[in-house]
Amino acid sequence: MAAPESSRAEGPVLLFPSSSSASARVEAVVVFNICDSYVRRPDQAERVIGTLLGSVLPDGTVHVRNTYVVPHSESADQVALDIEYHHNMYASHQKVNPKEVIVGWFSTGFGVSGGSTLIHEFYSREVQNPIHLTVDTGFTRGDASIKAYISSNLSLGDRHLAALFQEIPLDLRMLEAGKVGFDILKSTIVEKLPNDLDGMESSMEKLYTLVDEIYKYVDDVVEGRVAPDNKIGRFIGDSVASVPKFSPAAFDKLFNDKIQDNLALVYLSSITRTQISIAEKLNTAAQML
């Protein structure tokens, strides 16, 4: 293990509201990888840290698309990273996808801690202006809070006072299937995993809620209670125009056919599980004879 520094920085870690134009976009697979790494962490480890891979978009947004864990150890007065492992993993990723470069690092836990300063200094030597992504896997405030930060030095003359971490806007990109999984991860207690029909029901409820909100907004604009916004109007118009034109009867038939397909898949899956169970029992009985 190689340590970036022998001890923590003397200055405190300060956290201020974001006033920067920087922003981050994170794919769902990144969050799932971090959560999986936290579950598989060593027993003595309190948190997991690792490297974020992605690219910087033309508008300056940091797009995070992949990640890998970096072994580390930390105590009350020092932090150590396995730098050789980090470099080997990055070289392997570069062979597979050379467009994904280091854009920052992640850690589990709520907010920024004092030990994060030294780790951020190390990644600052790997890439210019890295971002720091935190995932609250401990549900400190009741859910899995995900935040992104950038850091800058707070100095007085030539004297370094502290590391200034600023929260930046974060866009978590997920498909509908990813949202269902993430909602389960955010819940501290889950009775059962949802099936396809449960996921469809949840999606339809969200769709109804969004339609109601749009209807209320349009009604408020027409009645003069809310000032019109051209961008929102164009977005609503584009969304309505993108919906295929079906008659009510054709839509009902398409929707019912989709439900029947899902029910058929559930039925076939149940039959397959039953056949496997019967085959296992027959095999066990044959071996006993």
For each residue, the residues with C-beta under 8 A, 3 or more apart:
1: 71 72 73 80 81 82
2: 80 81 82 83 84
3: 6 78 79 80 81
4: 79 80 81 83 118 119 121 122
5: 8 9 78 79 118 121
6: 3 78
7: 77 78
8: 5 77 78 79 114 115 117 118
9: 5 114 117 118 121 162 163
10:
11: 117 154 160 161 162 163
12: 114 162
13: 112 113 114 116 117 162 163 165
14: 154 162 163 164 165
15: 111 112 165 166 167
16: 19 164 165 166
17: 166 167
18: 166 167 168 169
19: 16 166
20: 150 166 168
21: 60
22: 60 62 129 131 150 168
23: 60 61 62 168 169 170 171
24: 61 62 63 64 131 133 148 168 169 170 171
25: 57 61 62 63 64 170 171 173
26: 30 31 64 133 146 148 170 171 172 173
27: 30 64 65 173
28: 31 32 172 173 174 175 178 181 182
29: 32 33 65 66
30: 26 27 33 34 52 64 65 66 67 106 133
31: 26 28 34 35 135 146 172 182 185
32: 28 29 35 36 178 181 185
33: 29 30 36 37 66 67 68
34: 30 31 37 38 48 50 67 106 108 133 135 137
35: 31 32 38 39 135 137 144 185
36: 32 33 39 40
37: 33 34 40 41 48 50 69 108
38: 34 35 41 47 48 108 135 137
39: 35 36
40: 36 37
41: 37 38 45 47 48
42: 45
43:
44:
45: 41 42 48
46: 109
47: 38 41 107 108 109
48: 34 37 38 41 45 69 107 108
49: 69 70 72 81 105 106 107 108 119
50: 34 37 67 68 69 70 105 106
51: 67 68 70 86 89 90 102 104 105 106 123
52: 30 64 66 67 102 103 104 105 106 130 131 133
53: 64 65 66 67 68 90 93 100 101 102 103
54: 62 63 64 65 66 100 101 103
55: 62 63 65 99 100 101 103
56: 60 61 62 63 103
57: 25 60 61 62 63
58:
59:
60: 21 22 23 56 57
61: 23 24 25 56 57 171
62: 22 23 24 25 54 55 56 57 103 104 131 148
63: 24 25 54 55 56 57 103
64: 24 25 26 27 30 52 53 54 67 103 104 131 133
65: 27 29 30 53 54 55 100
66: 29 30 33 52 53 54 93 97 100
67: 30 33 34 50 51 52 53 64 106
68: 33 50 51 53 89 93
69: 37 48 49 50
70: 49 50 51 81 82 85 86 89 105
71: 1 81 82 85
72: 1 49 79 80 81 82 119
73: 1 79 80
74: 78 79 80 115
75: 78
76:
77: 7 8
78: 3 5 6 7 8 74 75
79: 3 4 5 8 72 73 74 115 118 119
80: 1 2 3 4 72 73 74
81: 1 2 3 4 49 70 71 72 86 119 122
82: 1 2 70 71 72 85 86
83: 2 4 86 87 122
84: 2 87 88
85: 70 71 82 88 89
86: 51 70 81 82 83 89 90
87: 83 84 90 91
88: 84 85 91 92
89: 51 68 70 85 86 92 93
90: 51 53 86 87 93 94 102
91: 87 88 94 95
92: 88 89 95 96
93: 53 66 68 89 90 96 97 100
94: 90 91 97 98 100
95: 91 92 98
96: 92 93
97: 66 93 94 100
98: 94 95
99: 55
100: 53 54 55 65 66 93 94 97
101: 53 54 55 127
102: 51 52 53 90 123 126 127 130
103: 52 53 54 55 56 62 63 64 127 130 131
104: 51 52 62 64 123 127 130 131 132 133
105: 49 50 51 52 70 119 120 123 130 132 133
106: 30 34 49 50 51 52 67 132 133 134 135
107: 47 48 49 113 116 119 132 133 134 135
108: 34 37 38 47 48 49 134 135 136 137 138
109: 46 47 113 134 135 136 137 138
110: 134 136 138 140 141 145
111: 15 134 147
112: 13 15 116 132 134 149 165
113: 13 107 109 116
114: 8 9 12 13 117
115: 8 74 79 118 119
116: 13 107 112 113 119 120 132 165
117: 8 9 11 13 114 120 121 151 163
118: 4 5 8 9 79 115 121 122
119: 4 49 72 79 81 105 107 115 116 122 123
120: 105 116 117 123 124 130 132 151 163
121: 4 5 9 117 118 124 125
122: 4 81 83 118 119 125 126
123: 51 102 104 105 119 120 126 127 130
124: 120 121 127 128 129 130 151
125: 121 122
126: 102 122 123 130
127: 101 102 103 104 123 124 130
128: 124
129: 22 124 150
130: 52 102 103 104 105 120 123 124 126 127 150 151
131: 22 24 52 62 64 103 104 148 149 150 168
132: 104 105 106 107 112 116 120 148 149 150 151 165
133: 24 26 30 34 52 64 104 105 106 107 146 147 148 149
134: 106 107 108 109 110 111 112 145 146 147 148 149
135: 31 34 35 38 106 107 108 109 144 145 146
136: 108 109 110 139 140 141 143 144 145 146
137: 34 35 38 108 109 144
138: 108 109 110
139: 136 142 143 144 188
140: 110 136 145
141: 110 136 145
142: 139 188
143: 136 139 186
144: 35 135 136 137 139 182 185 186
145: 110 134 135 136 140 141
146: 26 31 133 134 135 136 170 172
147: 111 133 134 167 170
148: 24 26 62 131 132 133 134 167 168 169 170
149: 112 131 132 133 134 165 166 167 168
150: 20 22 129 130 131 132 165 166 168
151: 117 120 124 130 132 163 164 165 166
152: 163 164 166
153: 160 163 164
154: 11 14 160 161 162 163 164
155: 158 159 160 161
156: 159 161
157:
158: 155
159: 155 156
160: 11 153 154 155
161: 11 154 155 156
162: 9 11 12 13 14 154
163: 9 11 13 14 117 120 151 152 153 154
164: 14 16 151 152 153 154
165: 13 14 15 16 112 116 132 149 150 151
166: 15 16 17 18 19 20 149 150 151 152
167: 15 17 18 147 148 149
168: 18 20 22 23 24 131 148 149 150
169: 18 23 24 148
170: 23 24 25 26 146 147 148
171: 23 24 25 26 61
172: 26 28 31 146
173: 25 26 27 28
174: 28 178 179 182
175: 28 178 179
176: 179 180 199 203
177: 180 181 199
178: 28 32 174 175 181 182
179: 174 175 176 182 183
180: 176 177 183 184 194 199 202 203
181: 28 32 177 178 184 185
182: 28 31 144 174 178 179 185 186
183: 179 180 186 187 202
184: 180 181 187 190 193 194
185: 31 32 35 144 181 182
186: 143 144 182 183
187: 183 184 190
188: 139 142
189:
190: 184 187 193
191:
192:
193: 184 190
194: 180 184 198 199 202
195: 198 199 266
196: 199 200 262 265 266
197: 200 201 259 262 263 266
198: 194 195 201 202
199: 176 177 180 194 195 196 202 203
200: 196 197 203 204 259 262
201: 197 198 204 205
202: 180 183 194 198 199 205 206
203: 176 180 199 200 206 207
204: 200 201 207 208
205: 201 202 208 209
206: 202 203 209 210
207: 203 204 210 211
208: 204 205 211 212
209: 205 206 212 213
210: 206 207 213 214
211: 207 208 214 215
212: 208 209 215 216
213: 209 210 216 217
214: 210 211 217 218 236
215: 211 212 218 219
216: 212 213 219 220
217: 213 214 220 221 226 232
218: 214 215 221 222 236
219: 215 216 222 223
220: 216 217 223 225 226
221: 217 218 224 225 226 227 228
222: 218 219
223: 219 220
224: 221
225: 220 221
226: 217 220 221
227: 221
228: 221 233
229: 232 233
230: 233 234
231: 234 235
232: 217 229 235 236
233: 228 229 230 236 237
234: 230 231 237 238
235: 231 232 238 239
236: 214 218 232 233 239 240
237: 233 234 240 241
238: 234 235 241 242
239: 235 236 242 243
240: 236 237 243
241: 237 238
242: 238 239
243: 239 240
244:
245:
246: 250 251 254
247: 250 251
248: 251 252
249: 252 253
250: 246 247 253 254
251: 246 247 248 254 255
252: 248 249 255 256
253: 249 250 256 257
254: 246 250 251 257 258
255: 251 252 258 259
256: 252 253 259 260
257: 253 254 260 261
258: 254 255 261 262
259: 197 200 255 256 262 263
260: 256 257 263 264
261: 257 258 264 265
262: 196 197 200 258 259 265 266
263: 197 259 260 266 267
264: 260 261 267 268
265: 196 261 262 268 269
266: 195 196 197 262 263 269 270
267: 263 264 270 271
268: 264 265 271 272
269: 265 266 272 273
270: 266 267 273 274
271: 267 268 274 275
272: 268 269 275 276
273: 269 270 276 277
274: 270 271 277 278
275: 271 272 278 279
276: 272 273 279 280
277: 273 274 280 281
278: 274 275 281 282
279: 275 276 282 283
280: 276 277 283 284
281: 277 278 284 285
282: 278 279 285 286
283: 279 280 286 287
284: 280 281 287 288
285: 281 282 288 289
286: 282 283 289
287: 283 284
288: 284 285
289: 285 286
